[in-house]
Amino acid sequence: MSFGESLQRERKKKGLTQEELSKLASISREAIGNYENNRRTPTIETARKLSEALEINYFELIGWTSIDEDGYILNDEGSVAYSELEKKIVEGLNKLNEPGQQKIIAYIQDLVTHPKYKK
């Protein structure tokens, strides 16, 4: 199910119009229409606002419905659901040979210990 389909389904479940949801989430009605029709994809922050306005879990709204035993978020098909950034990282790793992959792992390990790059 697409984000737009999920958004529309949840909005209708709550008995809200696009206009009412737009006021609750402080997002324009036009943007909500674009999201529901899959003409635009919301930012993470906008999706969070919508999930809060609809009083549902953010992960459910974006289609990530469960977590496996290792803590990975799964999509409706039971596959690990990756963000676009994670997909790019995995695609890049898959293009490297073993020594290249090990260099990337070492680089990441260095970065996560550096205060400038920590969250």
N, C-alpha and C positions, 0 to 999 in steps of 0.2 A: 504494500500500500504506500502510495506517495505521501509526502508531507502534506500536500494540499488536500488530499482525500481524508487524511487523518484529522487535519484542522477542521474541515467542514463537518465531518462526522461528530467530532467532540463539541463543536459550536452548536450544532442542531440538538445533540443530546441534552445540552444545557438550556435549550429553548431560546437561544440568543440569535438576534439578527447580526449581520456583519456590522451594522452601525453601533449596536450595543456593545459588541466585543471590541470594536475600535475604541470606544470611550473607556472601557475597563482596562484595556492594555495601553492606552495612549499611543495608538497607531492609527494611521488614516484608514478609512473604510476602503479606499481604492487599493491600498497595499494588501489588505486582507483578501480582497477579491482576487488580486494577482497571485497571492500565495495559494488560495484555494483552487485556482485554475492552473496552477503550476507554470505561470508565466514568469514568476520571480521566486527566488529562494531567499528566505529570511536569514539575517545574521544570527549567530548563536544568541546574542543578547535579545534580539527581537523574538526568537523562538521561546526563550525563557519568559519573557513578558507575557506572551500568549499562553504558555502553560500555566503561569501563575493566575492569569485572568480567568482561565477555564478551570482552575483548581485541580489540575491533573499533573502527574509526574512528567517532567521534561522529556525523559527518555521514551516514555510511551508516545508522546506527541510526535517525536521525530522518528518513531518506528523501531526503537531499540527496546525490546520488551522484556528481556531477561538477562541474567548474568550467569555465566557458567562457573564451574568449581574453581577455576583459576582466576576469577574476577574479570573475565572479558565480557563485554556487553555483546549480546546476541541480537540479531535482527529476527523478523518474523519467520524466516526459513531455518533458524537455528544456526546460522553461520555467524562468525565474528563480524561485528559491524565496525568498520574502520572509518575514521574521519578522512577528509580529503588529504590532509597533511600526512596522516599515517599511511595512506595509500601511496603517496609520492615517495615516502621513505622506503616502503617495502619494494616498490617498483625499482627504485634506484639500487637497493641492495641486491635485488635479483639480477641486475645487469653486471654485477661485479663478480670476479673470481674470489676464491676463498681468502687469499691474502688481502685483497681489497676490502672484503667484508670485515676482516679482523681489524684493519686500520680504522674503518668507520666505527666499529664497536669501541676501540680504544679511544678514539676522538670523543665519542659521546661520553664515555666514562670520565674523561678529563673535563669536559664542559660541565657536567652535572656537579662536580666538586668545586667549580669556580664560582665565587660569590656573585660576580657580575651577571651570570647566566641563570642562577637559581630562581625559582618561583618564590 
